[in-house]
Amino acid sequence: MRTRRWQDLNADIIEEHMSSALCHLGNLSYRTGRKLTFNPFAGKFVNDDDANLYLTREYCYPYIVPDKV
C-alpha cells in the first residue's frame, strides 16, 4: 500500500478481501448473538433484516457513499 504497486502485495486482493470479510462476519455474528447465514452473491444475510443493518451505516453529508459505486 505504501508503494501503490500491486506487485508488492503479499497476496491477491481477492484473498485479502475474503480473509478480512470472514473476520467482519464473525464479529457481526458475535454482536447479534446468533448464527448468521450470509449470501455472498447478494451481499446480504439470508432472512435477517436486523443483521443486514450492520452492513452499512448512516453517513453524514458530504461524506456519503453512493448506492451504486
N, C-alpha and C positions, 0 to 999 in steps of 0.2 A: 504494500500500500504506500510505502514511503516513496518508492521509485515510480509508482504508477505504471509499472511494466507487468503485464500478466504473466510473463515468463518467470518472474521472481516469486510467484505464489507457491506455497508448499503443496497445494492440492488443487484439483479442478474446482472452479467456482461452484458448480452444482453439488459437489461433495461437501464443500464448506457450508453451503446453504442447508443441505439436508441434515448435517450434524447439528447445526445451531437450531434449526426448526424442531428437531427432536427434543432438545432441551426446553425450548419455549412451550411445546405441547405438554411436556411433563409438568412444568410449572403451572400451566392452566388447569391440568387435572388435579394438582395439589390444591390450588385455590378454590376450585369448585367442590372438592371433597368427594369426587366420584370418577368412575371410569368414563372416558370420553371416546367417541368414535369419530375420527377425522376423515373427510373425503378430500384427498389431495387434488383431485381434478376440479372440484368446485371451490376448494379453498375455504370450506366451512365445516362445522361439526354437524353430524347427522342428527336431525330431530332434537336439537338442543339450542334454542334461541338464547338462553342465559349464557352459555359458553361462547356463543358467537359474538356476544357483546365485548368480550376480552380481545377480539382480533383487531380492533381498531379503537380509536378514541375520538373525542370531540376536540377538534383543533381550534386554536384562537386565530382570528384574522390578523395578519395576512398570511400566516403560516399554515395554509390549507393544502392538503393533498387532494388533487382532483380525483373523481371517481374512476376515470379512465386515464391511466398513465401510459 
